[in-house]
Amino acid sequence: MSQYYNDSIFWIDVDKIEPNPFQPRREFSEPELRSLADSIRQYGVLQALVVTRNEFEKPEGGLDVKYELIAGERRLRASKLAGLSQVPCLIKTGDDTSLMKLELAIIENIQREDLNAVDRARAFERLANEFGFKHHIIAQKVGKSREYVSNTLRLLTLPPDILDALSQGKISEGHARPLMMLTDRTEEQLVLFKEITLKKLTVREAEGIARRIAVDRVRKKERAIDPEIIDLEEKLREALGTRVQIERRDVGGKVMIDFFSNDDLKTLLDIIQSNGRPPAGGPNDALNKFEEANPISQEEKVATIDDRSPIEISKEEGSDEEMYSVKNFSI
């Protein structure tokens, strides 16, 4: 291609510009596009788009030309909304056009801070996988540290639901850090994700919960905790769909159950007042399934009735047999 076009600006018909197949941005906010379109109507396109120029032979004979966008898709879309027929474009030439298109698209978006965290991570992943760039090379090209690139790529280890929330702005990149601490604890990770979204936790609060979970994990490894206690925690967590922690003491202990709203707390109260059976059709159907999978015999139900006198209770208070009695636990 003639060097005449290199780094030259021309007015090009918007209908002749094709999207960049390497565009790292996946989401385009309609309100932002409309706002940009209003600005373009008033002031015009202040920054030229970047394109490549490709000539091709038409089936009926003769040559035609098309342009492929490298950077500026938001401006192109907004220009169409504004009713423009032409936009200013900087025409780039070069042999390694595929790499150039991806590089320039990523770099421009990052410099303009136009990419959300997930799109940025996927763009870095493409640079690494498709073009073999090491993390430190990517860092040099985008003007960031190697640690920044590596930590951004780690976001892609999160489950799809969390990635969707992050890309849609429902949680921040700061919230993603404590969630990544729980990659090997998917149940706890999803519970913390629910807390962040429903309780509007700050980043610091989310980090505190993640650290508490990590400390609890170490506690269970270092101390010889009764396997039955761990099993009960897991069953309660699965049944209630929330975090449950049982702390055993020399005599008795306590059960800590997290809840997300007043409705959750009222449901727990209903369960307690109905002798452990959740209301029919209530939000805790999982607990019904748990009870069906772990039925209590009539003999066991009778055995749970405490018919001792106050004197007998006082005498037996220090007994190890009372360790798992419900009366020695608190919620």
N, C-alpha and C positions, 0 to 999 in steps of 0.2 A: 504494500500500500504506500502511496506517495507520502513523503514526510511533510507535504504541504498541510495535511490534516492534523498532524501531531500537535497537541496542545493548542489547537485553534478553536475558537468559539463560533458556532453557526446557529442560526434559527432553524429549527427542524420541526416538521409536522408531528404532532403528538401521536397521530395514528400510525406513524412509521417507526415508533420506538417500542421495542419489545421488552418485556420484563427481564430482569437478570435472573437466570436459573440458579445462581449462587447466592441470591438474596438471603442474608441471615435472619432478617426480621420476619417473624411469622404473624404477628398481631399488628393491625393498624386500627387505631382508635378513631371511630367515626366522628365523635365530637371534635377531636384534635384536627382531623382532616378538614372539617367544615370551617373551623377557626382559621386554619392556614389558607383555605380557599378564599375566605373573606379578606385576609391580608393581601393575597396575591391580586385580587380584584382592585384593591386600593393602591398597592405599591408595585405590583408586578413581581416577577421571579427575581429575587435579589442575588441568588447564587446559582450559577449554571449547573445543569446536570452533567454527569460524566457518562459518555457512551463510546462504543466502538462502531466502526463503519464497515459494513460488509456488502460487496457488490455481488450480484448473481444474475444469471441469464434467465430471462422469462421464457416460458414454454412457447409463446407465439413469436419469439425472437426479440432481440434487443436486450439491453442491460437495465437492471433496476437496482435500487439500493435499499437496504434496511439497516436499522440501528439497534443495537442491543444495549440496554441500560447497565451501567456498572454501579453507579451510585446516584441516589436522588429519587427513589420510588415514591416517597411521601410527596415530594414536590410535583412529580408527574401526575399522581392521582389527584392532588389538590388543584393542579392547573386544569385538569379535565373538568373537575367540579365547578371551577370558576369560569368555564366556557372558553378557555384559551385554545386556539388552533395550533399555535407554535410556541416552543419554549427554547431558551438559550441553552446550548449544549457544548461542552468541551469534548472534542473528539480525541481519544487516545489511540495510539498505535503501538504494536509490540508483537513479538512472536509468541510469548507464553501467555496468550490471552485468558485462558481458563484460570490460571493462577492469579493473574492480574485482577480479573473480575472479582474473585473471592476476596483477595487481599484488600483491594480498594474498598469493596463494599463493607467489609468488617471494620477496617480502620476508620473509614468515614463515620460509620454509625457509632463506633466506640468514642471517637473524638467528640462527636456531637451528643454523646450519652443518649442515643436514641434506642438502644437495645435493652430489653429487659434481661434479667439475670439468666433466665433459661435459654433465650435465644443467643445470648453471648456465649454461654457454655457450649451450646450446640455448634456455634460458629468456630470456637476454639477446637472442638472435637473434629470438625471437618478439616481444619488446617493440619491437625496432627495425623488423622487417618488417611486423608486423600492426598496430602502433599508431603507427608513424612516429617513435618516440623517437630522438633523437640520443644519442650515447654519453654526453655530459655530463649529459643529463637522466636517463638510466638510473642513472648514478653517484649523482646526488643522491637518487634514490628508494630506492636500496639502501644508501646511506651508505658508498660506496666512491669511489675516485678514478677519473677518466676513463681513466687509463692502465690501471688494474685491469680495467675493463670491456673496453677495446680488446684487451688481451693475452688475456683470457679468451675473447673471440670468435675470436681467431687459432687457438685450439685446434682449431676446426672445419675447419681446412685440412689436418689430419693424415689419413692414410689410415684406412679403417674398422677394420682390424685393430688399429692403435695406439689408436684411440679406444675400442674395446672393452676393450683391456687397461687403459686409463686408468680407464674407468668401473667396471671390476671390481676395481680396486685392485692390479692386477699391476704397474703402474708408477705413480709419483707424478706430481703436477702439476709438480714440479721436474724430473723426467726429461723431461717433454714440451718444456721450453724448448730444450735442445740439439737435440732432434729437429726442432723447428720451424726451426732454423737451416739444416737440410738439405732444405727443402721442394723446392728445384729439383734435388736430387740424390737421386732416389727409391731407387736401388740402395744408396747409402751410408746413407740414412736407415733402410732396412730392416735392413741389416747392423748398424748401431748399436743398433737396437731389439732384435735378437737378442742382442747382447752384454749389453744392460741386463738382459734377462729371464733369460738362461742363466748369465751370470757374476755376476749380482746386483751390478752396478756401482752405486756411489754417484752422487749427482747431480753432485758435483764431478768424479768420474772421467769421467762421460758428457760433461760440458761440456768437459773437457780434450781428449777425442777429437774432439768437434765442432769445437773451435778448430783442432786439428791438421789436420783435413780442410779447413777454410777457408783455413788458411795454405798448405796444399799446392795448393789451387786457385789462389791468388794466385801461388804459385811457378811453376806451369805457364804462367800468363798472362804473367808478367814475363820469364821465361827462355825462350829458344828451345829448348824440349825437343823432342827428336826425335819426330816424329809416330808413328814405329814403336814407340817406347817406350810412348807413351800408348795406342796400339792394343793392345799386348801386355798392359798393365795391365788394360784393359777386358776382353779375352778371358779372362785368367786369373781375374778377379773373377767373370765370368759362369760360367765353368767350375767354379770351386771353391766359389762361393757365399759368399765371404768377402772381406775387404779385402786387396788386394795392392798393394804399392808398390815400384816399381823405381827405385833411385837410381843414376844413372850417375856414374862418376868419371873422372878423366883416363885411368886404366887400369882397365878392368873396372867393377865396381859391386856392388850387392847387391840381392837381392829379399827383401822383408819380407812374410810371409804371416801373417795373424791366424788364430788358432784358438780354439775355445770350450771345449774339454775335452781330457782325455788321450786319449780315443778318436779325436778329430779328429787329434791329433798322431800317433798310431799309424798312422792311415790314410795320412797324408802320408808317413810313413816307409815304409810298405808300397809306396806308389807309387814312391818313389825307388829302393827296393831291387829293384823289378820293372821297372827301366829305363823308368820313366815311365808304366807301364800299371797302372791301378788294379785291385785284386782283383775278380774276377767277383762281381756281386751286392752289392758294397760300397756304402757310403753316397755315394760320389762318382760316380754314374752320369753326372752332367753332364759329367765329364771325358771319359768314353767318347764322348759325343756330340761333344765338342770335337775329339777325335782323328779321329773319322769325318769331320767336316766339314773337317778340315785334315790329310789323309793325308800321310805322309812316304814318299817314294819309296825304293827299295832303294839307289839311288845316294847319296841324302842320308844314309841310315843308315850306309852304308860311310864316307862322308866325315866323319861325326862321330867315328869311331874315331881316337884320338890315338896314332899309332905313332912319334912322334918320340922321339929319345934325350934324356936329361936335358940334354946340352950344347945341343942344338937348342932345347929349351924355354927355357933360360936366355938364349940369344941373341935369341929372338923375343919375350921377355916384354914389351917396351915397344911392340910393334907395335900400330897402330890396328886391325889385322885381328882382334886378340884381344879387342876391346872387348865383344863379345857372347858370348864363349866361356863355357860353363857353369862351367868351373873357376874363373872370376873372379867368380862370384856366390856369395852366401851366403844361407841361409834362417834 
